[in-house]
Amino acid sequence: MKRKSDSSIYVMLGPYIILFLFFIALPVLLAIILSFTYFNTVQTPKFTGLSNYISILTQDDVFMKNVLPNTIKFSLIVGPFGYVLQFLLAWVLAQIPKKPRTIFALIFYSPSMTIGVTMVVMWKVIFSGDQFGYLNYIFLNLGLIDKPVQWLQSPQYIMPIMIIVSLWSSMGIGFLAMLAGVLNIDPELYEAGYIDGIKNRFQEIVYITIPSMKPQMLFGAVMAIVNAFSTGQIGVDLTGANPTPQNAGQTMVNHIEDYGFLRYDMGYAAAPSVILLLMIYVVSQIANKLFVEKD
């Protein structure tokens, strides 16, 4: 009877295991193997040992001076701030009636679904470098600037703009998971908490809300980490170029695309992708330590 039950479990898990192996495990394994080769997509890959990793760390000035610092800076700001923003907005929405909550949740979630389209029709118009760009038009009329600023082509502005746009679009699936987590907390827990001495909403959040929704908090943290580290298209979409001007908005994903799909050096492109995978894994483990249920 037990064997029959075990076999049915494997049958149910079979499609997931096949898809996981084919779309996740196999590509990761191939990337790791390719990172030790020279492969130009035409000739057979040639084993080169650690040369790609040595070149990245010792000879790739763009990677060490721009790509790695940009990726860390972008992730340290967008990841934590986006995560806190998701939780706060989810908590605020949980305090209002159902109908306006649904409308506001859809409004907050929609940027994450339409980021590619809105990038063109909204943000590029706002930060357009001519006098008709919304930001330039406002600043010129207020006398704050005397000529239009090339916001999207200036190295000093592109990273802050990327961060603003990313935070604006950070209300994705992690935000919805947190909203569901807040709404599913048993109200009797709050009543018991106030009987035990909780005095205000801040203590309510710290002692009841967050401990009661650790699985959703962990899911949101992992999604925020992965999105922050793997974001790269925003800089390319805003500036219209890869590499971005003076590599000011260049992240590891852009660097991988540059070498993989513009220079066709797949072996070298695979090496930073493995480094990026390790970075995401380490940070995810930290989030796992913070939110995983020990029992």
C-alpha positions in Angstrom: 0.0 0.0 0.0 2.8 2.3 0.9 4.7 1.5 -2.3 1.6 2.3 -4.3 1.3 5.6 -2.5 5.0 6.4 -3.1 4.8 5.6 -6.8 1.7 7.9 -7.2 3.8 10.7 -5.7 6.5 10.3 -8.3 3.9 10.2 -11.1 2.5 13.5 -9.9 5.9 15.0 -9.5 7.1 13.6 -12.9 6.1 16.5 -15.1 7.6 19.1 -12.7 10.8 17.1 -12.4 11.1 16.8 -16.2 10.5 20.5 -16.8 12.9 21.4 -14.0 15.7 19.3 -15.4 15.1 20.5 -18.9 14.6 24.2 -18.4 16.6 24.9 -15.1 19.2 22.2 -14.3 20.4 21.5 -17.8 20.9 25.2 -18.8 22.8 25.9 -15.6 25.0 22.8 -16.1 25.7 23.8 -19.7 26.6 27.4 -18.6 29.0 26.1 -16.0 30.7 23.8 -18.6 30.8 26.5 -21.2 32.4 28.9 -18.8 35.6 26.8 -18.9 35.7 26.9 -22.7 36.2 29.2 -25.7 33.1 28.9 -27.8 32.2 31.3 -30.7 28.9 29.5 -31.7 30.5 28.2 -34.9 33.5 26.1 -34.0 33.5 23.3 -31.4 34.1 24.6 -27.8 37.7 24.5 -26.7 38.5 23.7 -23.1 40.5 26.7 -21.6 40.3 25.9 -17.9 40.0 29.0 -15.7 41.1 31.5 -18.3 37.7 33.1 -18.6 37.5 33.7 -14.9 41.1 34.9 -14.7 40.4 37.3 -17.6 37.3 38.7 -15.9 39.1 39.3 -12.6 42.5 40.6 -14.0 42.0 42.0 -17.5 38.3 43.0 -17.9 38.5 46.6 -16.8 34.8 47.2 -17.7 33.7 44.4 -15.5 35.7 45.4 -12.4 35.3 49.2 -12.7 31.7 49.4 -14.0 29.8 46.2 -14.2 30.4 44.7 -10.8 30.1 48.0 -8.8 26.9 48.9 -10.8 25.4 45.5 -10.2 26.1 45.6 -6.4 25.0 49.3 -6.1 21.8 48.7 -8.0 20.9 45.5 -6.1 21.7 46.9 -2.7 19.3 49.9 -3.3 16.5 48.4 -5.4 16.4 45.0 -3.6 15.9 46.1 0.0 14.0 49.3 -0.7 11.7 47.6 -3.2 11.2 44.8 -0.7 10.3 47.2 2.1 8.1 49.2 -0.2 6.2 46.0 -1.2 5.5 45.1 2.4 4.4 48.6 3.4 2.0 49.0 0.5 0.6 45.5 1.1 0.1 46.3 4.8 -1.6 49.7 3.9 -3.9 48.1 1.3 -4.9 45.4 3.9 -6.3 48.2 6.1 -8.8 49.5 3.6 -12.1 48.0 2.3 -12.1 45.3 -0.3 -13.2 47.2 -3.3 -10.7 50.1 -3.2 -8.1 47.6 -2.1 -8.6 45.5 -5.3 -8.4 48.6 -7.5 -5.2 49.9 -5.8 -3.6 46.5 -5.9 -4.2 46.3 -9.7 -2.8 49.8 -10.1 0.3 49.0 -8.2 0.8 45.6 -9.9 0.2 46.8 -13.5 3.7 48.5 -13.9 5.4 45.2 -13.5 3.3 43.7 -16.3 3.7 46.6 -18.7 7.3 47.7 -18.0 8.4 47.3 -21.6 5.6 49.3 -23.1 5.4 52.0 -20.4 9.2 52.4 -20.6 8.8 53.8 -24.1 5.6 55.8 -23.8 6.2 57.2 -20.4 9.7 57.2 -18.9 11.5 58.0 -22.1 9.2 60.9 -22.7 9.6 62.2 -19.1 13.4 62.0 -19.3 13.7 63.0 -23.0 16.7 65.1 -23.7 15.0 67.8 -25.7 13.1 70.9 -24.5 9.8 69.0 -24.9 10.7 66.3 -22.4 8.5 66.6 -19.4 11.3 67.0 -16.9 13.3 69.4 -19.0 10.1 71.4 -19.8 9.3 71.8 -16.1 12.8 72.7 -15.0 13.2 75.2 -17.9 10.0 77.0 -16.9 11.0 77.0 -13.3 14.4 78.5 -14.2 16.2 75.5 -12.6 18.2 74.8 -15.8 19.0 77.1 -18.8 19.2 74.4 -21.4 17.8 70.8 -21.9 19.7 68.1 -20.0 20.5 64.8 -21.7 19.1 62.7 -18.8 19.4 59.3 -20.5 22.7 59.9 -22.1 24.5 61.4 -19.1 26.6 58.9 -17.1 25.8 60.8 -13.8 22.0 60.4 -14.2 21.4 57.1 -15.8 21.9 54.9 -12.7 19.6 57.0 -10.5 17.0 57.0 -13.2 17.3 53.2 -13.5 16.8 52.9 -9.8 13.7 55.1 -9.8 12.1 53.2 -12.7 13.0 49.8 -11.1 11.4 50.8 -7.7 8.3 52.0 -9.6 7.9 48.6 -11.3 8.9 46.5 -8.2 5.3 45.7 -7.2 5.3 42.3 -8.8 4.3 38.8 -7.7 6.2 39.3 -4.4 3.9 42.2 -3.6 0.8 40.1 -4.3 2.1 37.3 -2.1 2.7 39.7 0.8 -0.8 41.2 0.4 -2.3 37.7 0.5 -0.1 37.0 3.6 -1.3 40.1 5.5 -5.0 39.4 4.6 -4.8 35.8 5.8 -3.5 36.5 9.3 -6.1 35.5 11.9 -7.6 38.6 13.5 -7.8 36.8 16.9 -4.0 37.0 17.0 -4.1 40.8 17.1 -6.8 40.7 19.8 -4.6 38.3 21.9 -1.6 40.6 21.2 -3.3 43.7 22.6 -4.4 41.7 25.6 -0.8 40.7 26.2 0.5 44.3 26.0 0.9 45.4 22.4 0.2 49.2 22.4 0.5 50.5 18.8 0.5 49.5 15.1 4.3 49.4 14.9 4.5 46.7 17.7 1.6 44.9 15.9 3.6 44.7 12.7 6.8 43.6 14.5 5.4 41.0 16.9 2.4 39.6 15.0 2.2 40.6 11.3 5.8 39.8 10.2 6.1 36.5 12.2 2.8 35.3 10.9 3.7 35.7 7.3 7.3 34.4 7.1 6.6 32.2 4.1 5.3 35.1 2.1 8.1 37.3 3.4 10.7 34.7 2.3 9.1 34.4 -1.2 9.0 38.2 -1.6 12.7 38.4 -0.5 13.8 35.8 -3.0 11.9 37.4 -5.8 13.3 40.9 -4.9 16.8 39.5 -4.8 16.5 37.7 -8.1 14.9 40.7 -9.8 17.5 43.1 -8.5 20.5 41.1 -9.6 19.1 40.0 -12.9 17.8 43.4 -14.1 19.6 44.8 -17.0 17.1 45.5 -19.8 16.0 48.8 -18.1 19.3 50.5 -18.8 19.4 49.3 -22.4 15.7 50.3 -23.0 16.2 53.8 -21.5 19.5 54.6 -23.3 18.8 52.6 -26.5 22.3 51.1 -26.4 24.3 48.2 -25.1 26.8 49.1 -23.6 25.1 52.0 -22.0 26.9 55.4 -22.3 30.4 55.2 -20.7 29.1 51.9 -19.1 27.4 54.0 -16.4 24.3 51.8 -16.4 26.0 48.5 -17.3 25.1 45.6 -15.1 26.2 41.9 -15.3 23.2 40.9 -17.4 24.2 43.6 -20.0 27.8 42.4 -19.9 26.6 38.8 -20.5 24.5 39.9 -23.4 27.3 42.1 -24.8 29.7 39.2 -25.0 27.2 36.4 -25.7 25.0 38.0 -28.4 27.0 40.9 -29.8 30.5 39.4 -29.7 29.4 35.8 -29.9 31.9 34.7 -27.2 29.6 32.3 -25.4 32.3 30.8 -23.2 33.4 34.2 -21.8 29.7 35.2 -21.4 29.0 32.1 -19.4 31.6 32.9 -16.8 29.9 36.1 -15.5 26.6 34.3 -15.6 28.0 31.7 -13.2 29.4 34.4 -11.0 25.9 36.1 -11.0 24.3 32.8 -10.1 26.6 32.4 -7.1 25.9 35.9 -5.9 22.1 35.3 -6.1 22.5 32.0 -4.3 24.6 33.5 -1.4 22.1 36.4 -0.9 19.2 34.0 -1.1 20.7 31.9 1.6 20.9 34.9 3.8 17.2 35.7 3.2 16.5 32.0 3.9 18.2 32.2 7.3 16.1 35.3 8.2 12.6 34.0 7.3 12.6 30.2 7.1 10.5 28.5 9.7 12.9 26.6 12.0 10.3 24.1 13.2 
